[in-house]
Amino acid sequence: MKKNILLTAAALVTTLAGVAQWQPAGDRIRTQWGEKLDPQNVLPEYPRPQMVRGDWQNLNGLWDYAILPIGQTPDKFQGQILVPFAVESSLSGVGKSLGKDNELWYNHSFTVPAKWNGKRVLLHFGAVDWKADVWVNDVQVGSHTGGYAPFTFDVTAALHKKGENTLKVRVWDPTERGEQPRGKQTSAPGGIWYTPVSGIWQTVWLEPVPQRYIAGLRTTPDIDRRTLRIEADVPDAEPNDRIEVTVMDGERTVATAVALPGVAAEAAMPADMKLWSPDSPFLYDLRVTLKSGKETVDEVKSYAAMRKFSTARDADGIVRLQLNNRDLFMFGPLDQGWWP
């Protein structure tokens, strides 16, 4: 008991010391949000509102990092970086360039709640720019290329049943010297050209799911046919599985549908359905349930909008953009801001 208290106290002192050392790297593009940032509670909001489950664990915060030449592995780390902010940014606390000849290494420890035992554990990355290789407890769990898309690994088999787990991430980002889409990012920023965004720059999080679970949703509105199609991806679906969809307007159910996993469930919307527009941006709530017989296997919450984008030629022969079958004139400023 005494030993556990000492270990907990030592861990707390280490955590507080790391927090005390963190500060923004310089004061470029300082904002009120950056000034109010709590390094112990970074971007705490649920990161995937399109498919919500109640149980999850946020891994944002201070991680160890090292920048090394390609091919080298860290035997020690160079400091701490605040995840999820690009290594070049002020809020990362690092403010260093990566470059095509180097790799950025991350190291972080986490524990899995005991109540997750018996479930699959998914490791989610909101975005990592550009190529990421990931290890859990020195077991490689996956790789991903692409600086803007979220990705997920099932890390269940690599986890320790008790105690701490170690997460390592290696990132390579050649910016304009590679083949990836990179917008106006360049290693020599100036004028209209932006500083690169390298490394983890969106929330990292863990999620427990059942052995069979809803891995993704696709919603397609059709206002002309007055239908909403919802397709649920279930990787290990069984013959008795089905997807049940409930469409809600507040607490009121307005439509339901049932389909097999991987098949779009078509919900018939009411005659007075509410269309989405900038003047009235209404969203219907969705409840999507994976069932096997009468048993609920998994359930997620989501939302959808009934809207239609199209084009039509007017009386003068000019092609107009339309929203919900009506001409829509778009007018607005160009905001080329990047990140603080």
Secondary structure, DSSP 8 states (H G I E B T S, - for coil): -HHHHHHHHHHHHHHHHHHHH---SS-TT--HHHHT--TTS-S-S-S-TTSB-S--EE--EEEEEEEEETT---SS--EEEEETS-TTSTTTT------TTEEEEEEEEEE--GGGTTSEEEEEES-EESEEEEEETTEEEEEEE-SSS-EEEE-GGGS-SSSEEEEEEEEE--GGGSSS--TTB-SS-BTTBB----EE-S-EEEEEE-SS---EEEEEEETTTTEEEEEEE-TT--TTEEEEEEEEETTEEEEEEEE-TTS-EEEE--TT--B--SSS---EEEEEEEEETTEEEEEEEEEE-B--EEEEE-TTS-EEEEETTEE-------------
